Amino acid sequence: MLSKAQLLEPLARLRTNEVVVTTMSVVRPWAQYSDHDLDFASADSAMGHTADLALGIALAQPSRTVICLNGDGSMLMSLGTLATIVASGASNLVLFVIDNGTYEITGNQPVPGAGHLDFVAMAQAAGFQRTYGFDDPNAYEAALPGLLQGGGPVFACIRVELGTEGPISRSNAEEARYLKISLADWSQQFRTALLNDTPS
């Protein structure tokens, strides 16, 4: 099982100008490793739609890789998105499911089926050709460069330790730059960055 640091630090180190969409329990931790204009925190509306948002960005920006750090509870709420991603033909989307077995930011209530669900098998059944599952930090870090390269969509489920992140707000009390301003204001900055940044 990985800590959030073991999950996020290697990813931040390899990241160049990919879009990174985060939700729920990784929104704050990601900001400890990245302060990029192409970071987008999807934590302001109903749970379960972060992968949909990431897919929309990937379809709108086909020359840019989009990395989605989704939660297990969020993924479970919208399993149909797996089939939609494959059917869309988006080859530039890398979808991570961060599996800690709970709805962490609302109090660590158990996710239904935690410990029994096989998200990798679900992704395979939906048609993902490249799927991965990790519970060892060394195996994850070794595989990460290859996972981020080549054709997609790519699916990876990473087992992480239980955490204690609480509810997310948008205010100056938050340390993450993308949480200090409103969703509308950050969305505008994010859009401007997308239009002005040339994918590598």
N, C-alpha and C positions, 0 to 999 in steps of 0.2 A: 504494500500500500504506500502511496506517495503522500508527502506533505504538500501543501499548496506551493511552498517555495520550490520543491523539487519538480513540480508541474510547470510553474510559470517562469522561473529564472532561465532554464534552457531555451524556452520558447522566445522569451524577450531577447535573449542574446542572438538568436538566429534571425529574428524579425528584421526586415528592412523597411519596405513601404507597403506591406500588406495591410489591409483593413483588419482590425481586430474588434469583434463585437462580443461584449461580455454581458453576463446577467447574474443576478442574485449573489451567491456566496463568493464569486471571484471578481466582482466589480471593484471593490476596494483593494484586494490583494494585487490585482493586475496593475493598478496605479502605483504600487510600490516599485515596479520594475519598468514601467513605461509611462512616458508623458508625451504622447504623440498626438498630433492633430487628427490622425486616422484611427484613434481609439473611439469606440462608441459604446456607451453604457446603456443597455436595454433593460431598465429596471423601473420603469415609470408607469406601466400599464398592466393589464392582466397577464399573469404568468403563462408561459407556454408558446410565445410567439417570437422568441429571439431567433430561432433557426429560420423562421419565415422571413424576418427582417434581413438576416444575413443573405438568404437566397435572393431576395429582391436586389440587394446591393450587388451581389455577384452577377446577376443577369444584366444589371445596368452598367456594370464595369467589367466586361468580359476579359479584358487584358490585365486585370489585377486580381491577385489571390485574395480571397476573403476567408478569414479564420473566425469561426464561431466557437466561443467557449460557453456551451449550454449546460444547464443543470440536469440531473437525472429526473427530478420531479417535473421540471419544465418540459423535458423531452417526452415524458410519459403522458403529459397533457395533450400532446399534439403528435402522436405517432404517425398520423397520416402525412406529416411533413416529410418523412423519410421517402415515401413513394413519390411525393411531389418533387423533391429535389432530383431524384433519379430521372423522372419523366421530363424534367425541364431541360436536361442535357447540360446543366451548368458544370463545366469541367474545372472551374477555378474556385470551388468551395471546399474548405476543410472543416468538417464538423466534429468538434470534440464534445463528448458527453462526460461531464465531471460527476462521477458517481460516488456520493458519500452516504447514500441510503436515507437521507432526511431532507426535509424542507428547512434548511439551516437558518435562513434569516427571519423566519417566522416562529422559531422556537424549537427547531430540531424534531418536528413531528415526523414519524416514519413515512417514507414514500411507500405506497402500496406495492407489495411484491418485492420489497428490498431484500437483497440476498438471494433471490430466486430468478429475477428477471435477467435475461441475456440480451442486452442492447446490441451487441455485435451480431448475434444471430438474427435479430430483427432487421438490422441494417442490411445484412446479406439477403434476407428474404425479400426486402424491398427492392433489391437490385444493385446495391453498392458493390462494385468490383474490388475496391481496395478498402479493407476493414482491418482494424487492429484493436486489441485489448491489452491493457497494461495494468499490472499491479506491482511491478518492480521498477524502481527509479532508474537503475542502470540500463535495463532493457529499453525503457522509454527514451532516455536521453540518446542512446545509441541509434535508435530507429528514427528519431525525430527529423533529422535532415532529409532522409529519403521520403518520409511521410509528407513533408511539405513540398516536395518536388514531384514533377510528373503529373499525369492526367488525373482528374478527379471526376465526380466528387469523391472525397475521401471521408471515411468515418473512423473515429477512434474513441473508445470508451476507456477512461482512466479512473481507477479506483483510488480515492483520496481519503485521508483521515478526516474524521468528524471535526468540524470547527465551531466557532462561537460568534460568527458575524451576526450582527443584529440588523434591524430594519434600516433601509437606505433612505437618506433624505437628499435634497438638493439645497445646500446652504453653505455659508462660509465655515461652518463647523466641520465640514468634510475636508479631508486632506486632498483627495483626488481632484485635479483641475476640472475634469469633465463633470464633477458633481457640484462644483461651486456656483454654477450658473444654471438657468432653467434648461429644460430639454429643448425648447424651441431655439434658444440662443446657441446651445451647443450644436444642434442640428444644422443651423446656418453656418457655423464655423466649420463643421465637418464637411458640408457640401462644398464650401469654398475650397477647402483643402483637397477634396477629391478632384475638383475641376482644375486646380492649379498644379497638382502633383503628377508627374509623368511616371507611370509604372515602369519598373525595370524589367 
